[in-house]
Amino acid sequence: MMGEFKIKRIYENPSEDDGYRVLVDRLWPRGVFKKAANLDEWNKEVAPSPELRKWFNHKEERFKEFESKYREELKD
């Protein structure tokens, strides 16, 4: 049985009902202290590659293609 996943920004305060907290990002977020983040794990390897992140550049019109490319990266 697979558990429930919640997505939360690292800039939101941790709460007691968060459960196991994993940061999925290759770069540590600015202005966030590791102790304050209250993480159980920092998993850089499953985050999008630097090349893919730069290509996407938060452009909404690229999201569908980004999603497809990211899924391909995850297969590797």
KOLLUMNU-353617 format. One record per atom (N, C-alpha, C, CB): residue number from 0; x negated, y, z negated; residue in one letter; chain. Coordinates in nm, 4 decimals, decimal comma. Glycine has a CB too. Layout:
REM residues N
[NUM [X Y Z] "A" "A"]
...
***
This chain:
REM residues 76
[0 [-0,0841 -0,1184 0,0000] "M" "A"]
[0 [0,0000 0,0000 0,0000] "M" "A"]
[0 [-0,0881 0,1240 0,0000] "M" "A"]
[0 [0,0954 0,0002 -0,1215] "M" "A"]
[1 [-0,0583 0,2168 0,0881] "M" "A"]
[1 [-0,1363 0,3387 0,0978] "M" "A"]
[1 [-0,0752 0,4459 0,0093] "M" "A"]
[1 [-0,1448 0,3868 0,2433] "M" "A"]
[2 [-0,1617 0,5195 -0,0613] "G" "A"]
[2 [-0,1146 0,6243 -0,1501] "G" "A"]
[2 [-0,0742 0,7494 -0,0753] "G" "A"]
[2 [-0,2201 0,6577 -0,2506] "G" "A"]
[3 [-0,0242 0,8429 -0,1500] "E" "A"]
[3 [0,0202 0,9700 -0,0938] "E" "A"]
[3 [-0,0995 1,0640 -0,0814] "E" "A"]
[3 [0,1319 1,0338 -0,1815] "E" "A"]
[4 [-0,1032 1,1387 0,0281] "F" "A"]
[4 [-0,2071 1,2383 0,0488] "F" "A"]
[4 [-0,1459 1,3764 0,0401] "F" "A"]
[4 [-0,2776 1,2180 0,1843] "F" "A"]
[5 [-0,2194 1,4668 -0,0207] "K" "A"]
[5 [-0,1799 1,6071 -0,0244] "K" "A"]
[5 [-0,2953 1,6865 0,0332] "K" "A"]
[5 [-0,1440 1,6546 -0,1703] "K" "A"]
[6 [-0,2633 1,7881 0,1082] "I" "A"]
[6 [-0,3656 1,8765 0,1620] "I" "A"]
[6 [-0,3589 2,0069 0,0845] "I" "A"]
[6 [-0,3464 1,9004 0,3156] "I" "A"]
[7 [-0,4761 2,0485 0,0396] "K" "A"]
[7 [-0,4830 2,1688 -0,0415] "K" "A"]
[7 [-0,6104 2,2437 -0,0052] "K" "A"]
[7 [-0,4788 2,1350 -0,1935] "K" "A"]
[8 [-0,6027 2,3735 0,0054] "R" "A"]
[8 [-0,7220 2,4531 0,0330] "R" "A"]
[8 [-0,8115 2,4566 -0,0897] "R" "A"]
[8 [-0,6838 2,5962 0,0759] "R" "A"]
[9 [-0,9413 2,4575 -0,0676] "I" "A"]
[9 [-1,0376 2,4608 -0,1775] "I" "A"]
[9 [-1,0237 2,5881 -0,2608] "I" "A"]
[9 [-1,1797 2,4497 -0,1231] "I" "A"]
[10 [-0,9683 2,6937 -0,2018] "Y" "A"]
[10 [-0,9528 2,8213 -0,2716] "Y" "A"]
[10 [-0,8320 2,8228 -0,3651] "Y" "A"]
[10 [-0,9404 2,9336 -0,1710] "Y" "A"]
[11 [-0,7468 2,7201 -0,3569] "E" "A"]
[11 [-0,6354 2,7080 -0,4508] "E" "A"]
[11 [-0,6882 2,6469 -0,5805] "E" "A"]
[11 [-0,5193 2,6211 -0,3906] "E" "A"]
[12 [-0,6321 2,6882 -0,6912] "N" "A"]
[12 [-0,6754 2,6345 -0,8192] "N" "A"]
[12 [-0,6411 2,4865 -0,8319] "N" "A"]
[12 [-0,6122 2,7128 -0,9332] "N" "A"]
[13 [-0,7326 2,4089 -0,8903] "P" "A"]
[13 [-0,7004 2,2687 -0,9169] "P" "A"]
[13 [-0,5846 2,2588 -1,0158] "P" "A"]
[13 [-0,8239 2,1938 -0,9712] "P" "A"]
[14 [-0,5054 2,1520 -1,0027] "S" "A"]
[14 [-0,3972 2,1292 -1,0988] "S" "A"]
[14 [-0,4007 1,9842 -1,1442] "S" "A"]
[14 [-0,2587 2,1640 -1,0369] "S" "A"]
[15 [-0,3339 1,9571 -1,2548] "E" "A"]
[15 [-0,3372 1,8238 -1,3135] "E" "A"]
[15 [-0,2783 1,7172 -1,2226] "E" "A"]
[15 [-0,2638 1,8242 -1,4437] "E" "A"]
[16 [-0,1844 1,7529 -1,1353] "D" "A"]
[16 [-0,1205 1,6529 -1,0492] "D" "A"]
[16 [-0,1915 1,6369 -0,9140] "D" "A"]
[16 [0,0251 1,6908 -1,0259] "D" "A"]
[17 [-0,3122 1,6923 -0,8991] "D" "A"]
[17 [-0,3861 1,6804 -0,7734] "D" "A"]
[17 [-0,4301 1,5372 -0,7443] "D" "A"]
[17 [-0,5070 1,7707 -0,7764] "D" "A"]
[18 [-0,4585 1,4615 -0,8454] "G" "A"]
[18 [-0,5116 1,3269 -0,8231] "G" "A"]
[18 [-0,6592 1,3339 -0,7856] "G" "A"]
[18 [-0,4317 1,2543 -0,7128] "G" "A"]
[19 [-0,7052 1,2367 -0,7074] "Y" "A"]
[19 [-0,8447 1,2286 -0,6641] "Y" "A"]
[19 [-0,8692 1,3386 -0,5616] "Y" "A"]
[19 [-0,8780 1,0874 -0,6044] "Y" "A"]
[20 [-0,9650 1,4259 -0,5907] "R" "A"]
[20 [-0,9890 1,5435 -0,5059] "R" "A"]
[20 [-1,1123 1,5245 -0,4182] "R" "A"]
[20 [-1,0055 1,6693 -0,5923] "R" "A"]
[21 [-1,0921 1,5370 -0,2859] "V" "A"]
[21 [-1,1998 1,5204 -0,1889] "V" "A"]
[21 [-1,2065 1,6450 -0,1013] "V" "A"]
[21 [-1,1784 1,3925 -0,1023] "V" "A"]
[22 [-1,3259 1,7025 -0,0911] "L" "A"]
[22 [-1,3476 1,8121 0,0031] "L" "A"]
[22 [-1,3986 1,7508 0,1325] "L" "A"]
[22 [-1,4485 1,9191 -0,0537] "L" "A"]
[23 [-1,3296 1,7788 0,2425] "V" "A"]
[23 [-1,3716 1,7313 0,3748] "V" "A"]
[23 [-1,4131 1,8551 0,4536] "V" "A"]
[23 [-1,2556 1,6501 0,4492] "V" "A"]
[24 [-1,5414 1,8832 0,4485] "D" "A"]
[24 [-1,5982 1,9977 0,5196] "D" "A"]
[24 [-1,7485 1,9786 0,5226] "D" "A"]
[24 [-1,5591 2,1344 0,4519] "D" "A"]
[25 [-1,8121 2,0186 0,6304] "R" "A"]
[25 [-1,9580 2,0051 0,6404] "R" "A"]
[25 [-2,0308 2,1151 0,5652] "R" "A"]
[25 [-2,0010 2,0062 0,7860] "R" "A"]
[26 [-1,9644 2,2285 0,5473] "L" "A"]
[26 [-2,0256 2,3428 0,4794] "L" "A"]
[26 [-1,9559 2,3678 0,3468] "L" "A"]
[26 [-2,0195 2,4691 0,5678] "L" "A"]
[27 [-2,0342 2,4004 0,2446] "W" "A"]
[27 [-1,9731 2,4346 0,1168] "W" "A"]
[27 [-1,9068 2,5712 0,1311] "W" "A"]
[27 [-2,0789 2,4348 0,0011] "W" "A"]
[28 [-1,7825 2,5856 0,0847] "P" "A"]
[28 [-1,7094 2,7120 0,0994] "P" "A"]
[28 [-1,7713 2,8263 0,0180] "P" "A"]
[28 [-1,5646 2,6925 0,0576] "P" "A"]
[29 [-1,7749 2,9417 0,0794] "R" "A"]
[29 [-1,8312 3,0596 0,0132] "R" "A"]
[29 [-1,7503 3,0976 -0,1101] "R" "A"]
[29 [-1,8368 3,1776 0,1103] "R" "A"]
[30 [-1,8226 3,1377 -0,2124] "G" "A"]
[30 [-1,7590 3,1902 -0,3325] "G" "A"]
[30 [-1,6950 3,0865 -0,4221] "G" "A"]
[30 [-1,6574 3,2876 -0,2942] "G" "A"]
[31 [-1,7150 2,9576 -0,3926] "V" "A"]
[31 [-1,6561 2,8521 -0,4755] "V" "A"]
[31 [-1,7687 2,7825 -0,5520] "V" "A"]
[31 [-1,5751 2,7491 -0,3881] "V" "A"]
[32 [-1,7587 2,7825 -0,6825] "F" "A"]
[32 [-1,8569 2,7136 -0,7651] "F" "A"]
[32 [-1,8202 2,5662 -0,7737] "F" "A"]
[32 [-1,8649 2,7768 -0,9065] "F" "A"]
[33 [-1,9195 2,4805 -0,7620] "K" "A"]
[33 [-1,8940 2,3362 -0,7598] "K" "A"]
[33 [-1,8181 2,2899 -0,8835] "K" "A"]
[33 [-2,0251 2,2598 -0,7485] "K" "A"]
[34 [-1,8546 2,3386 -0,9990] "K" "A"]
[34 [-1,7865 2,2962 -1,1215] "K" "A"]
[34 [-1,6397 2,3407 -1,1209] "K" "A"]
[34 [-1,8589 2,3530 -1,2453] "K" "A"]
[35 [-1,6140 2,4607 -1,0734] "A" "A"]
[35 [-1,4774 2,5142 -1,0702] "A" "A"]
[35 [-1,3905 2,4416 -0,9682] "A" "A"]
[35 [-1,4801 2,6635 -1,0385] "A" "A"]
[36 [-1,4527 2,3867 -0,8631] "A" "A"]
[36 [-1,3762 2,3160 -0,7603] "A" "A"]
[36 [-1,3169 2,1868 -0,8141] "A" "A"]
[36 [-1,4643 2,2863 -0,6397] "A" "A"]
[37 [-1,3771 2,1317 -0,9180] "N" "A"]
[37 [-1,3260 2,0117 -0,9840] "N" "A"]
[37 [-1,3029 1,8974 -0,8836] "N" "A"]
[37 [-1,1951 2,0442 -1,0579] "N" "A"]
[38 [-1,4041 1,8706 -0,8009] "L" "A"]
[38 [-1,3931 1,7663 -0,6980] "L" "A"]
[38 [-1,4414 1,6322 -0,7494] "L" "A"]
[38 [-1,4724 1,8053 -0,5738] "L" "A"]
[39 [-1,3843 1,5271 -0,6949] "D" "A"]
[39 [-1,4323 1,3920 -0,7199] "D" "A"]
[39 [-1,5325 1,3502 -0,6122] "D" "A"]
[39 [-1,3146 1,2933 -0,7252] "D" "A"]
[40 [-1,5229 1,4129 -0,4961] "E" "A"]
[40 [-1,6075 1,3729 -0,3833] "E" "A"]
[40 [-1,6146 1,4870 -0,2823] "E" "A"]
[40 [-1,5533 1,2434 -0,3158] "E" "A"]
[41 [-1,7314 1,4990 -0,2192] "W" "A"]
[41 [-1,7491 1,5909 -0,1071] "W" "A"]
[41 [-1,7915 1,5052 0,0104] "W" "A"]
[41 [-1,8550 1,7051 -0,1385] "W" "A"]
[42 [-1,7013 1,4853 0,1057] "N" "A"]
[42 [-1,7273 1,3956 0,2179] "N" "A"]
[42 [-1,7492 1,4768 0,3452] "N" "A"]
[42 [-1,6105 1,2957 0,2365] "N" "A"]
[43 [-1,8748 1,5014 0,3767] "K" "A"]
[43 [-1,9108 1,5809 0,4941] "K" "A"]
[43 [-1,8961 1,5017 0,6234] "K" "A"]
[43 [-2,0533 1,6317 0,4810] "K" "A"]
[44 [-1,9153 1,3708 0,6143] "E" "A"]
[44 [-1,9233 1,2866 0,7339] "E" "A"]
[44 [-1,7929 1,2755 0,8120] "E" "A"]
[44 [-1,9677 1,1503 0,6952] "E" "A"]
[45 [-1,6794 1,2954 0,7477] "V" "A"]
[45 [-1,5519 1,2830 0,8194] "V" "A"]
[45 [-1,4977 1,4181 0,8671] "V" "A"]
[45 [-1,4488 1,2158 0,7300] "V" "A"]
[46 [-1,5722 1,5242 0,8423] "A" "A"]
[46 [-1,5326 1,6566 0,8906] "A" "A"]
[46 [-1,5666 1,6689 1,0391] "A" "A"]
[46 [-1,6030 1,7690 0,8086] "A" "A"]
[47 [-1,4992 1,7568 1,1108] "P" "A"]
[47 [-1,5330 1,7778 1,2519] "P" "A"]
[47 [-1,6790 1,8192 1,2679] "P" "A"]
[47 [-1,4412 1,8843 1,3138] "P" "A"]
[48 [-1,7395 1,7791 1,3780] "S" "A"]
[48 [-1,8792 1,8136 1,4049] "S" "A"]
[48 [-1,8951 1,9652 1,4180] "S" "A"]
[48 [-1,9289 1,7430 1,5332] "S" "A"]
[49 [-2,0151 2,0157 1,3938] "P" "A"]
[49 [-2,0377 2,1595 1,4110] "P" "A"]
[49 [-2,0033 2,2068 1,5528] "P" "A"]
[49 [-2,1833 2,1935 1,3791] "P" "A"]
[50 [-2,0347 2,1261 1,6525] "E" "A"]
[50 [-2,0044 2,1634 1,7905] "E" "A"]
[50 [-1,8537 2,1762 1,8130] "E" "A"]
[50 [-2,0633 2,0604 1,8873] "E" "A"]
[51 [-1,7777 2,0813 1,7592] "L" "A"]
[51 [-1,6324 2,0845 1,7759] "L" "A"]
[51 [-1,5722 2,2027 1,7004] "L" "A"]
[51 [-1,5696 1,9527 1,7272] "L" "A"]
[52 [-1,6208 2,2279 1,5810] "R" "A"]
[52 [-1,5706 2,3432 1,5039] "R" "A"]
[52 [-1,5961 2,4732 1,5784] "R" "A"]
[52 [-1,6368 2,3487 1,3646] "R" "A"]
[53 [-1,7169 2,4875 1,6338] "K" "A"]
[53 [-1,7506 2,6105 1,7066] "K" "A"]
[53 [-1,6638 2,6244 1,8314] "K" "A"]
[53 [-1,9002 2,6116 1,7453] "K" "A"]
[54 [-1,6412 2,5144 1,9018] "W" "A"]
[54 [-1,5577 2,5182 2,0213] "W" "A"]
[54 [-1,4144 2,5586 1,9865] "W" "A"]
[54 [-1,5589 2,3817 2,0915] "W" "A"]
[55 [-1,3584 2,4981 1,8824] "F" "A"]
[55 [-1,2206 2,5267 1,8417] "F" "A"]
[55 [-1,2049 2,6738 1,8007] "F" "A"]
[55 [-1,1789 2,4343 1,7253] "F" "A"]
[56 [-1,2950 2,7219 1,7145] "N" "A"]
[56 [-1,2995 2,8622 1,6751] "N" "A"]
[56 [-1,1641 2,9161 1,6264] "N" "A"]
[56 [-1,3478 2,9451 1,7909] "N" "A"]
[57 [-1,0852 2,8304 1,5643] "H" "A"]
[57 [-0,9539 2,8671 1,5084] "H" "A"]
[57 [-0,8584 2,9256 1,6117] "H" "A"]
[57 [-0,9720 2,9664 1,3965] "H" "A"]
[58 [-0,8749 2,8864 1,7375] "K" "A"]
[58 [-0,7854 2,9336 1,8436] "K" "A"]
[58 [-0,6682 2,8362 1,8549] "K" "A"]
[58 [-0,8613 2,9465 1,9809] "K" "A"]
[59 [-0,5521 2,8856 1,8194] "E" "A"]
[59 [-0,4319 2,8028 1,8128] "E" "A"]
[59 [-0,4045 2,7281 1,9431] "E" "A"]
[59 [-0,3126 2,8885 1,7778] "E" "A"]
[60 [-0,4315 2,7909 2,0560] "E" "A"]
[60 [-0,4046 2,7275 2,1853] "E" "A"]
[60 [-0,4957 2,6068 2,2114] "E" "A"]
[60 [-0,4214 2,8295 2,2973] "E" "A"]
[61 [-0,6009 2,5921 2,1351] "R" "A"]
[61 [-0,6930 2,4784 2,1512] "R" "A"]
[61 [-0,6628 2,3635 2,0546] "R" "A"]
[61 [-0,8364 2,5250 2,1310] "R" "A"]
[62 [-0,5621 2,3806 1,9682] "F" "A"]
[62 [-0,5429 2,2825 1,8614] "F" "A"]
[62 [-0,5148 2,1412 1,9130] "F" "A"]
[62 [-0,4297 2,3265 1,7725] "F" "A"]
[63 [-0,4282 2,1257 2,0097] "K" "A"]
[63 [-0,3953 1,9906 2,0597] "K" "A"]
[63 [-0,5207 1,9199 2,1102] "K" "A"]
[63 [-0,2897 1,9983 2,1731] "K" "A"]
[64 [-0,6018 1,9917 2,1881] "E" "A"]
[64 [-0,7252 1,9320 2,2396] "E" "A"]
[64 [-0,8247 1,9070 2,1266] "E" "A"]
[64 [-0,7883 2,0228 2,3465] "E" "A"]
[65 [-0,8308 1,9999 2,0303] "F" "A"]
[65 [-0,9157 1,9814 1,9127] "F" "A"]
[65 [-0,8776 1,8531 1,8390] "F" "A"]
[65 [-0,9045 2,1028 1,8181] "F" "A"]
[66 [-0,7476 1,8357 1,8174] "E" "A"]
[66 [-0,6987 1,7171 1,7475] "E" "A"]
[66 [-0,7419 1,5902 1,8191] "E" "A"]
[66 [-0,5464 1,7212 1,7352] "E" "A"]
[67 [-0,7278 1,5867 1,9488] "S" "A"]
[67 [-0,7666 1,4704 2,0282] "S" "A"]
[67 [-0,9170 1,4437 2,0180] "S" "A"]
[67 [-0,7266 1,4907 2,1747] "S" "A"]
[68 [-0,9965 1,5487 2,0310] "K" "A"]
[68 [-1,1421 1,5340 2,0233] "K" "A"]
[68 [-1,1854 1,4914 1,8831] "K" "A"]
[68 [-1,2115 1,6657 2,0623] "K" "A"]
[69 [-1,1216 1,5452 1,7819] "Y" "A"]
[69 [-1,1547 1,5107 1,6435] "Y" "A"]
[69 [-1,1220 1,3642 1,6161] "Y" "A"]
[69 [-1,0786 1,6019 1,5448] "Y" "A"]
[70 [-1,0097 1,3156 1,6641] "R" "A"]
[70 [-0,9743 1,1745 1,6478] "R" "A"]
[70 [-1,0789 1,0846 1,7119] "R" "A"]
[70 [-0,8365 1,1462 1,7085] "R" "A"]
[71 [-1,1313 1,1254 1,8264] "E" "A"]
[71 [-1,2375 1,0492 1,8934] "E" "A"]
[71 [-1,3632 1,0479 1,8079] "E" "A"]
[71 [-1,2683 1,1087 2,0327] "E" "A"]
[72 [-1,3966 1,1604 1,7493] "E" "A"]
[72 [-1,5131 1,1656 1,6601] "E" "A"]
[72 [-1,4952 1,0718 1,5408] "E" "A"]
[72 [-1,5366 1,3096 1,6108] "E" "A"]
[73 [-1,3756 1,0680 1,4861] "L" "A"]
[73 [-1,3503 0,9823 1,3703] "L" "A"]
[73 [-1,3661 0,8351 1,4016] "L" "A"]
[73 [-1,2122 1,0072 1,3171] "L" "A"]
[74 [-1,3426 0,7969 1,5266] "K" "A"]
[74 [-1,3582 0,6567 1,5659] "K" "A"]
[74 [-1,5038 0,6124 1,5547] "K" "A"]
[74 [-1,3077 0,6353 1,7093] "K" "A"]
[75 [-1,5941 0,7068 1,5771] "D" "A"]
[75 [-1,7372 0,6772 1,5676] "D" "A"]
[75 [-1,7795 0,6653 1,4242] "D" "A"]
[75 [-1,8197 0,7841 1,6370] "D" "A"]
***
